[in-house]
Amino acid sequence: MAGTMMHEYIHAYFDWNLYLMKSGATTYDANFEKTYKLLFDESGVPLNDGFGANQHEQIATSFVKEIAAMLKIYAANQNIPLPADPLYFEKIGWGGLQYTSLYKYAPEGTTYANSAEAGNNSTTITQTIKCKKL
Protein backbone atom coordinates (compact mmCIF):
# COMPACT_ATOMS: atom_id res chain seq x y z
CA MET A 1 0.00 0.00 0.00
CA ALA A 2 2.79 2.45 0.81
CA GLY A 3 4.34 1.87 -2.64
CA THR A 4 0.99 2.64 -4.28
CA MET A 5 0.63 5.79 -2.21
CA MET A 6 4.07 6.99 -3.32
CA HIS A 7 3.28 6.16 -6.95
CA GLU A 8 0.01 8.12 -6.78
CA TYR A 9 1.70 11.03 -5.00
CA ILE A 10 4.12 11.30 -7.93
CA HIS A 11 1.15 11.46 -10.33
CA ALA A 12 -0.31 14.24 -8.18
CA TYR A 13 3.02 16.10 -8.24
CA PHE A 14 3.17 15.81 -12.04
CA ASP A 15 -0.47 16.82 -12.50
CA TRP A 16 -0.19 19.81 -10.18
CA ASN A 17 2.93 21.18 -11.87
CA LEU A 18 1.45 20.61 -15.35
CA TYR A 19 -1.74 22.36 -14.27
CA LEU A 20 0.23 25.34 -12.96
CA MET A 21 2.25 25.53 -16.18
CA LYS A 22 -0.83 25.35 -18.41
CA SER A 23 -2.65 27.97 -16.36
CA GLY A 24 0.22 30.43 -16.72
CA ALA A 25 1.20 30.38 -13.06
CA THR A 26 4.83 30.98 -12.22
CA THR A 27 4.84 29.01 -8.97
CA TYR A 28 5.49 25.56 -10.45
CA ASP A 29 8.78 23.71 -9.90
CA ALA A 30 11.38 25.69 -11.88
CA ASN A 31 13.25 22.51 -12.85
CA PHE A 32 10.14 20.51 -13.69
CA GLU A 33 10.38 20.59 -17.48
CA LYS A 34 14.13 20.01 -17.46
CA THR A 35 13.88 17.14 -14.98
CA TYR A 36 10.82 15.33 -16.37
CA LYS A 37 11.42 15.51 -20.12
CA LEU A 38 9.19 12.53 -20.94
CA LEU A 39 6.15 14.66 -20.13
CA PHE A 40 6.91 17.22 -22.86
CA ASP A 41 7.35 17.30 -26.62
CA GLU A 42 10.55 18.59 -28.27
CA SER A 43 9.30 22.18 -28.14
CA GLY A 44 8.57 22.02 -24.41
CA VAL A 45 4.79 21.72 -24.67
CA PRO A 46 3.24 19.30 -22.17
CA LEU A 47 2.09 16.12 -23.90
CA ASN A 48 -1.55 15.07 -23.80
CA ASP A 49 -1.37 12.17 -21.36
CA GLY A 50 -4.97 11.18 -20.71
CA PHE A 51 -4.13 7.60 -19.75
CA GLY A 52 -0.94 8.42 -17.82
CA ALA A 53 1.39 6.49 -20.16
CA ASN A 54 3.98 9.27 -20.28
CA GLN A 55 3.80 9.76 -16.53
CA HIS A 56 4.32 6.03 -16.01
CA GLU A 57 7.35 6.09 -18.29
CA GLN A 58 8.72 9.01 -16.28
CA ILE A 59 8.07 7.22 -12.97
CA ALA A 60 9.81 4.10 -14.30
CA THR A 61 12.76 6.23 -15.42
CA SER A 62 13.08 8.47 -12.39
CA PHE A 63 11.44 7.00 -9.29
CA VAL A 64 11.51 3.18 -9.00
CA LYS A 65 14.80 3.10 -7.05
CA GLU A 66 13.68 6.03 -4.88
CA ILE A 67 10.36 4.37 -4.02
CA ALA A 68 12.26 1.19 -3.13
CA ALA A 69 14.68 3.11 -0.90
CA MET A 70 11.87 4.95 0.90
CA LEU A 71 9.98 1.69 1.52
CA LYS A 72 13.08 0.05 2.94
CA ILE A 73 13.78 3.01 5.24
CA TYR A 74 10.16 3.06 6.37
CA ALA A 75 10.22 -0.67 7.17
CA ALA A 76 13.45 -0.29 9.13
CA ASN A 77 12.17 2.74 11.05
CA GLN A 78 8.97 0.91 11.96
CA ASN A 79 10.85 -2.24 13.04
CA ILE A 80 9.13 -4.24 10.32
CA PRO A 81 11.24 -7.32 9.54
CA LEU A 82 12.94 -6.98 6.17
CA PRO A 83 11.99 -9.58 3.59
CA ALA A 84 14.45 -12.31 2.61
CA ASP A 85 14.37 -11.15 -1.02
CA PRO A 86 16.93 -8.31 -1.39
CA LEU A 87 15.02 -6.99 -4.43
CA TYR A 88 11.64 -7.00 -2.73
CA PHE A 89 11.35 -3.23 -2.31
CA GLU A 90 12.43 -2.61 -5.90
CA LYS A 91 9.74 -5.04 -7.05
CA ILE A 92 7.16 -3.03 -5.14
CA GLY A 93 8.55 0.16 -6.72
CA TRP A 94 7.64 -1.29 -10.14
CA GLY A 95 3.98 -1.61 -9.12
CA GLY A 96 1.64 -0.13 -11.74
CA LEU A 97 4.41 0.22 -14.31
CA GLN A 98 3.99 -3.10 -16.12
CA TYR A 99 3.02 -1.43 -19.41
CA THR A 100 6.08 0.81 -19.60
CA SER A 101 8.96 0.24 -21.98
CA LEU A 102 11.32 -0.17 -19.00
CA TYR A 103 9.36 -2.91 -17.24
CA LYS A 104 11.54 -5.49 -18.99
CA TYR A 105 14.26 -4.38 -16.53
CA ALA A 106 12.13 -5.06 -13.46
CA PRO A 107 13.50 -7.89 -11.31
CA GLU A 108 12.16 -11.38 -11.94
CA GLY A 109 9.13 -12.01 -9.74
CA THR A 110 7.95 -8.39 -9.73
CA THR A 111 4.46 -9.29 -10.91
CA TYR A 112 4.08 -11.86 -8.13
CA ALA A 113 5.37 -9.52 -5.42
CA ASN A 114 2.90 -6.83 -6.41
CA SER A 115 0.09 -9.37 -6.71
CA ALA A 116 0.78 -10.59 -3.19
CA GLU A 117 0.81 -7.03 -1.86
CA ALA A 118 -2.54 -6.40 -3.54
CA GLY A 119 -3.97 -9.40 -1.73
CA ASN A 120 -4.42 -11.53 -4.83
CA ASN A 121 -3.38 -14.73 -3.04
CA SER A 122 -0.11 -15.11 -4.91
CA THR A 123 1.78 -18.10 -3.61
CA THR A 124 5.06 -17.47 -5.43
CA ILE A 125 6.45 -14.92 -3.00
CA THR A 126 7.36 -16.30 0.38
CA GLN A 127 7.41 -13.17 2.50
CA THR A 128 5.46 -9.93 2.37
CA ILE A 129 5.55 -6.92 4.62
CA LYS A 130 2.38 -6.48 6.56
CA CYS A 131 1.18 -3.17 7.96
CA LYS A 132 2.40 -2.51 11.46
CA LYS A 133 -0.42 -2.68 14.00
CA LEU A 134 -0.75 0.41 16.15
Steps between C-alpha positions, in 0.01 A plus 500: 500500500779745581655442155165577336464815707844620389421417137173696517669791678742527207203516260354778715833686494515471120136601454528799732812637331352443152181675608697798631702519178192482277318762705787746464598495866863560584501303825565155352829315555760698302687182403189300416524508121875442502475213748194319361560518125277202418196713581576756227544508124820629335375859513427484873122470474345258750385182327136395510518210744140401565584142596819582693733307266759778488482549875552127552803506272637792701435321831674188367795713388532724803336353810507118529829492695388793717168334586690182589742692723219684680311174562810336642570796730138505613506127580823538696372803692180317591688185608328300228711192422670534163405240242746227402492616137756784463309632196162499670471877542608562141231257385242701691639819342409355158134468602266648238777535243458168319403667171806724481788443262736459798304226676718242325772611746287432807637217715366151437197437720382862501151410382462243778629734771253769401219246470569378852503856633165563332357200681455287190604180679827462313689201630828563318639755743591362838505813712305824487509801725183544694380831640622566850218483754467809715 
